[in-house]
Amino acid sequence: MRDTATAPATAAAVGPGPGAGQAGARVPAGLAAVFLPAPLPRDGRIVLWDPDGGTPAALPAAEPTELTVVRRHGSSVRRRTTPALSVPLDAALPLLVHARHDPAAHPATACWGAAALHALRLTARGRLLPGLTPTGHDAWRAGPLDPDDLAHLRAIAAALPYEGHAVPLPGPGPLRLPEPEALLRAFLDAVADTLPRTPAAPHTAGRPFADRRPQHLPDAHDWAAEVAAGMDAGVRISLRLDLSAYDLFDTGQDTPAQDGASGTDGAHGARLRRAGAAIVQVHSLADPTLVTDAAALWAGGADTAFGPRARVDAALAVRRAARVWPPLDRLADQDVPDVLALSEEELGDLLGVAAARLAAAGVAVHWPRDLARDLTAAAVVRPAPGSATDGTGFFESEELLQFRWQLALGGEPLSEAEMDALAEAHRPVVRLRDQWVLVDPALVRKARKRELGLLDPVDALSVALTGTAEVDGETVEAVPAGALAALRDRLTAGIRPAEPPAGLHATLRDYQLRGLAWLDLMTSLGLGGCLADDMGLGKTITVIALHLKRARPEPTLVVCPASLLGNWQREIERFAPGVPVRRYHGAGRTLDDLDGGFVLTTYGTMRSAAPVLAAHPWGMVVADEAQHVKNPYSATAKALRTIPTPARVALTGTPVENNLSELWALLDWTTPGLLGPLKSFRARHARAVENGEDQEAVTRLARLVRPFLLRRKKSDPGIVPELPPKTETDHPVPLTREQAALYEAVVRESLLAIETAEGMARRGLVLKLLTSLKQICDHPALYLKEEPARAGTDRLAARSGKLALLDELLDTLLAEDGSALVFTQYVGMARLITAHLAGRAVPVDLLHGGTPVPERERMVDRFQSGATPVLVLSLKAAGTGLNLTRAGHVVHFDRWWNPAVEEQATDRAYRIGQTQPVQVHRLVTEGTVEDRIAEMLAAKRALADAILGSGEAALTELTDRELSDLVSLRRTS
């Protein structure tokens, strides 16, 4: 018959079969369990009985019966029949497992629960062997059991109280109870015979060891005896590989038989091309420290230690192993199954699946201790021979770099000759550097096809910084070499503070000197960089110092928002007196007679005058508030890219406002090509990082970006002592009755329209709804588009909870001679606030996007001098660049969708040069969409350094129910 000595290995074969007990059923307290074996193991039953003589209550799947037990009677014992419940084994298993951890269970039942768990674990490990009952029927048995399994079995047997084996053995003579260990062993066999016969196994009649119905196998007695002997064998085998004859293969000679091994294939009579030998070792299961070669065991030298059956058990173990790996069949033809000659193919097979299959069958494969396994491959990028050796020359050159596989042994690169020899190898073990080396076929393929192509300098630098590269769609380790490695080391080394340049009339702080050193390194290498310090940490003065340190004859072009022209000019005149500075802005702008120094222009002027600016030589181009060119497809960003320069510096406090494409836009301008095309950047880096799906992608992107972007925060340990305390407070504000009525009406009407809209129309309606609700939260007059005069400045505060609270805040701080900045995203609201405060005789100015540059500068001067204690500002027009350290209070009248934008606005006051504590007040209307936005912003701020969402646009994708939950007015107590 066909050999079926391998147990079913499906996970489903471990679950209880038909008739299992109902979920939640348990053995009643006080009932003892006893196992009754049967001729067919799977017919065995668990019987529950009451040692106190009571009648057990009914249980699911249990049948009432009577049980004959042995009970004490005075000083003797006698049989006694007692009511009991008989439970089929598959239904009893859940009951026993539950009883194992039930403190109310009888000790005998708890012990049988431990036995059930042990049996289930054996089955789950595949410790099942087929066998025959005394009547010749198929039955699974538990085995083979290793020493730990046997020890656990004996521990349970020692703990089993007499009630758990109180059924007397049949036959005449004195009463005898079953030995606990033998009874438990029969129970393990019964569980093994029960579980594989579940609906997960085939039920075709006539299939031995699959059908629940017994199959009579009268011709399988010899086979069953062998399996049974193996199940209870006291030994196991392993294979020790010997490669001492492997050198002969290199000469192409046939290897004669040695050490008792056959040099021919017994099945075919063909000469083996021997690559080595597998030596059979025998291990004692009772004492794992006992091990000997099969040759010594057959010679009789180990009989005392292993016992007289060891040779038989070892021979059977070899036959079982041959069923897993057929080449071992050749050992059966030898008088002593001690050494198996191996061909190249067989040796290679043992490197892969064969070793895994043998290990699963309990046969370990031992390779020689001196066999080297540390042959590795890495994709190496290096400049071509004769290329420049310093970083500058490397990057400015147009030469392509070599990209190829480099193999190493023990971390030491192989020579070209060694890789050539490896490429020609057709065997799994080769001789390299006077030692045997285990070779993965994949490494041989890399040695044969070393060249991976050529990389341009920018791509090579990206590979060097991330340490990875894409090869045939797979991410592999990449290593820079030569000048590229030197450049990588320079970029990733720690930054030492630079010496301040001559001509700088200022004392730079330590972190500013480090920023200067970093910018000087990057611009000297022709790489460019983004200085992304928090607002107020002195980016302007650091760039002025960089200009002086570079000492180039060509001027530096600074492109910035119009509101910052005056600030740049004042800072240059203050910190670098004598350095020429010119504004290229307005009708009379000119570049004639330009002699070094600085040229200041706005983004708008740069866009319209890009050809003129591109025709002039620049020593450096600086983009201040560089988030203005975060869209690489905008006309402004395209115009900026047309201006040639050897050094590009981007300044921004928010390198990423909404998504990582903005970061790509900045760095692709400072160092063109560094991050590759935008499409591939989003596919490889941005999408995985923004979705939070791949931590490895986050790490890879950080390694690539970190050398080109210097980011310092006000909370950094080296900066915190430089700044006074900052206190942030959210002020909940109730809606007035007019606001609440407007809010609910707009929500109701808008949601009805949104439910019937689709696509872009729906998105537009959602954005309109959100804008309307935020305007109502600010003031009804803003939503109704009422002019201040028509809205009635004398009663504006009564119509808005926010405006009433603003009056309270300003009354308090003005009484203390304080100053405040009031930010709002709506110019219309700014005008209402200004008109309201002017009506209360509060000195106030309004700065927004339409304010002329000269007037902006006068407003800043008036505020900084204290002449105007309150400055109302449009968030987008005045949220960056201004230095307003006179303010001790910052009020955010409404909430912006991105916390970074609010923080930039706060940084107008909370910056280097501030000497007083800064209090930040955020006004939030209770129960409204603003309330929910505040919660979202708190979470978003916590994640802003890693993953940023897409702000207001993301809310347009909410479902109708989610949108309703977001905007519906919630009543507050």
Sequence and secondary structure as in RCSB ss.txt:
>XXXX:A:sequence
MRDTATAPATAAAVGPGPGAGQAGARVPAGLAAVFLPAPLPRDGRIVLWDPDGGTPAALPAAEPTELTVVRRHGS
SVRRRTTPALSVPLDAALPLLVHARHDPAAHPATACWGAAALHALRLTARGRLLPGLTPTGHDAWRAGPLDPDDL
AHLRAIAAALPYEGHAVPLPGPGPLRLPEPEALLRAFLDAVADTLPRTPAAPHTAGRPFADRRPQHLPDAHDWAA
EVAAGMDAGVRISLRLDLSAYDLFDTGQDTPAQDGASGTDGAHGARLRRAGAAIVQVHSLADPTLVTDAAALWAG
GADTAFGPRARVDAALAVRRAARVWPPLDRLADQDVPDVLALSEEELGDLLGVAAARLAAAGVAVHWPRDLARDL
TAAAVVRPAPGSATDGTGFFESEELLQFRWQLALGGEPLSEAEMDALAEAHRPVVRLRDQWVLVDPALVRKARKR
ELGLLDPVDALSVALTGTAEVDGETVEAVPAGALAALRDRLTAGIRPAEPPAGLHATLRDYQLRGLAWLDLMTSL
GLGGCLADDMGLGKTITVIALHLKRARPEPTLVVCPASLLGNWQREIERFAPGVPVRRYHGAGRTLDDLDGGFVL
TTYGTMRSAAPVLAAHPWGMVVADEAQHVKNPYSATAKALRTIPTPARVALTGTPVENNLSELWALLDWTTPGLL
GPLKSFRARHARAVENGEDQEAVTRLARLVRPFLLRRKKSDPGIVPELPPKTETDHPVPLTREQAALYEAVVRES
LLAIETAEGMARRGLVLKLLTSLKQICDHPALYLKEEPARAGTDRLAARSGKLALLDELLDTLLAEDGSALVFTQ
YVGMARLITAHLAGRAVPVDLLHGGTPVPERERMVDRFQSGATPVLVLSLKAAGTGLNLTRAGHVVHFDRWWNPA
VEEQATDRAYRIGQTQPVQVHRLVTEGTVEDRIAEMLAAKRALADAILGSGEAALTELTDRELSDLVSLRRTS
>XXXX:A:secstr
     S    GGGGS  TT   TT    TT EEEEE  SSGGG EEEEE TTS      TT EEEEEEEEEEETT
EEEEEEEEEEEEEHHHHHHHHHHHHT TTS HHHHHHHHHHHHHHHHHHTT EEEEE TTSBEEEEE    HHHH
HHHHHHHHH  GGGG S  SSSSS     HHHHHHHHHHHHHHHTTSSTTS   TT TTTSSS  B TT HHHHH
HHHHHHT SEEEEEEEE TTHHHHHTT      TT  SB TTT  B  EEEEEEEEEEESS TT EEEHHHHHTT
TTHHHH TTHHHHHHHHHHHHHHHSGGGGGGGGSSSTTEEEEEHHHHHHHTTHHHHHHHHTT  EE  TT B  E
EEEEEEE  TT   SHHHHHH    EEEEEEEEETTEE  HHHHHHHHT  SSEEEETTEEEE  HHHHHHHHS 
EEEEE HHHHHHHHHHSEEEETTEEEEEEE THHHHHHHHHHS        TT  S   HHHHHHHHHHHHHHHT
T  EEE   TTS HHHHHHHHHHHH  SS EEEEE GGGHHHHHHHHHHHSTTS EEE  STT   TT  SSEEE
EEHHHHHHTHHHHHTS  SEEEEETGGGG STTSHHHHHHHTS  S EEEE S S SS HHHHHHHHHHHSTTTT
  HHHHIIIIIHHHHHT  HHHHHHHHHHHGGGEE   TTSTTTGGGS  EEEEEEEE   HHHHHHHHHHHHHH
HHHHHT  HHHHHHHHHHHHHHHHHHHH HHHHTT  HHHH GGGTGGG HHHHHHHHHHHHHHHTT  EEEEES
 HHHHHHHHHHHHHTT  EEEE TTS HHHHHHHHHHHHHTS SEEEEEHHHHSSS   TT SEEEESS  S HH
HHHHHHTTTSSTT  S EEEEEEEETTSHHHHHHHHHHHHHHHTTT    THHHHTTS HHHHHHHHS     
